[in-house]
Each structure stands twice: as C-alpha cells, then as structure tokens.
C-alpha cells in the first residue's frame, strides 16, 4: 500500500522540489560579495556574531583563499530556557579561487560590524612597450 502511494506521489514531489518559485532555505554559508578593479580583489563576508579570534584565513599554493569561522563557546544562563532560539553562530568554511594575478604577500583583512573584508592586491599589469632594437657589440 505504501509503495503504491509513494510511487504515485514521488513524481509530483520531485517536481515541487525543483520548482524555482518555491522558497528556499537560507544558505548555511556566509553571504559574500566579491568585486575587483585593476588594483585589487575585494572579498566581503557577512558573518555577524564572530570574533576575530574565531576566524582563520589561509591562502594555499594554488591561490585558493579559504575562510573558516569556528563556533564560539556558548555562554548562557543555566537557569534560562528558550521559548524561541533563532540566533545561532555556526561554523562555516568558504573557499575562493583567486587566479594567478595576485600579490600573495600584500593580502590584508579587517573585521568590523560583522563584515569581514579581505583585500587582495593584484600584480601590477605589465604594459607592452614598442619594439626595441638592441645592438650587439
């Protein structure tokens, strides 16, 4: 009986899951903006509730920048029980491929008002010069 019911309802269920008009759950990842200009790449992550000590930023040898946020120790009153608990600071991990044109040693990061900003300088663009004739002595 259940198998028949599932086999009849499964296509409709699958169709509903794939419907782009249905609301989707919020991503567990930190929302991110990435912008760039001729001088640098700017990465901003919205991660309220973290302290600087809970954030690790690493750049590997393939120029993949990884940001990891660890969960803080929850400090709460043991006598307090929640009617509703919607504020959670969960661990996250985001990785970004930066490409070859970055200056690895000049990367800077700041964290203010729940926004982590990472500034990645680009290598100065090599401008082409006109042909030059070099004489042999």
C-alpha positions in Angstrom: 0.0 0.0 0.0 2.7 2.5 1.0 4.9 1.5 -2.0 2.0 2.3 -4.3 1.3 5.6 -2.6 5.0 6.6 -2.8 5.3 5.6 -6.4 2.2 7.7 -7.4 3.3 10.7 -5.3 7.0 10.7 -6.0 6.9 12.4 -9.4 4.8 15.3 -8.0 7.0 15.6 -5.0 10.1 15.8 -7.2 8.5 18.3 -9.5 7.7 20.5 -6.4 11.3 20.3 -5.1 12.6 21.5 -8.4 10.1 24.4 -8.7 12.1 27.6 -8.8 9.2 29.6 -7.4 9.2 27.8 -4.0 11.1 29.5 -1.2 14.5 28.0 -0.5 16.2 27.7 2.9 18.9 30.3 3.7 22.4 29.1 2.9 24.5 28.0 5.8 27.4 29.7 4.2 28.4 33.3 4.8 26.9 35.6 2.2 29.7 37.0 0.1 30.4 39.9 -2.2 33.4 39.8 -4.5 34.5 42.8 -6.5 37.6 43.7 -8.3 39.3 46.6 -10.1 42.6 46.9 -11.8 44.4 47.2 -8.5 42.8 44.6 -6.2 40.2 42.0 -5.5 37.8 42.8 -2.6 36.0 40.0 -0.8 33.4 40.8 1.8 31.7 38.1 4.0 28.7 38.9 6.2 29.4 37.0 9.4 27.9 38.7 12.4 28.5 37.1 15.8 32.1 36.0 15.3 35.2 37.5 17.0 38.5 37.9 15.1 39.9 35.0 17.2 37.4 32.6 15.7 38.3 33.4 12.1 41.1 31.7 10.1 42.1 32.9 6.7 44.6 30.9 4.6 45.9 31.1 1.1 47.3 27.8 -0.3 49.9 27.2 -3.0 47.2 27.1 -5.7 45.9 30.6 -4.8 42.8 29.3 -3.2 41.7 31.5 -0.3 39.9 29.7 2.5 38.0 31.4 5.3 36.9 29.3 8.3 34.7 30.5 11.1 34.7 28.5 14.3 31.7 28.3 16.7 32.1 30.4 19.8 31.6 28.8 23.2 28.0 29.5 24.0 27.7 31.4 27.2 24.2 31.4 28.6 22.5 31.4 31.9 21.8 27.8 33.0 18.5 29.0 34.6 17.3 30.4 31.2 15.1 28.3 29.0 14.3 29.4 25.5 10.8 29.9 24.1 12.4 30.5 20.7 16.1 30.4 19.7 16.8 31.8 16.2 20.3 33.3 16.7 23.0 30.7 16.1 26.6 31.2 15.3 27.5 28.1 13.4 30.9 27.1 11.9 31.4 27.8 8.2 34.0 27.4 5.6 34.2 29.3 2.3 36.9 28.9 -0.4 37.6 31.2 -3.4 39.9 30.6 -6.3 41.8 33.9 -6.9 43.7 33.3 -10.0 47.4 33.8 -10.9 47.5 37.6 -11.0 47.6 38.3 -7.2 50.3 39.6 -5.0 50.4 36.9 -2.3 52.4 38.9 0.3 50.1 42.0 0.3 46.8 40.5 1.4 45.1 42.3 4.2 41.9 41.6 6.2 39.7 43.6 8.6 36.6 42.7 10.6 34.1 45.4 11.6 30.4 45.4 12.4 30.0 41.7 11.3 31.7 42.2 7.9 35.0 40.5 7.1 36.8 42.3 4.3 39.7 40.8 2.6 41.8 43.0 0.2 43.9 41.0 -2.3 46.3 43.2 -4.3 46.9 42.3 -7.9 50.3 42.1 -9.6 51.0 45.3 -11.4 50.0 44.9 -15.0 52.9 44.6 -17.4 52.4 47.1 -20.1 53.7 46.3 -23.6 56.4 48.7 -24.9 57.1 49.3 -28.6 59.7 47.0 -30.2 63.2 47.9 -29.3 66.3 47.2 -31.4 69.3 46.1 -29.4 72.7 46.4 -31.0 75.3 43.7 -30.4 78.8 45.0 -29.5 
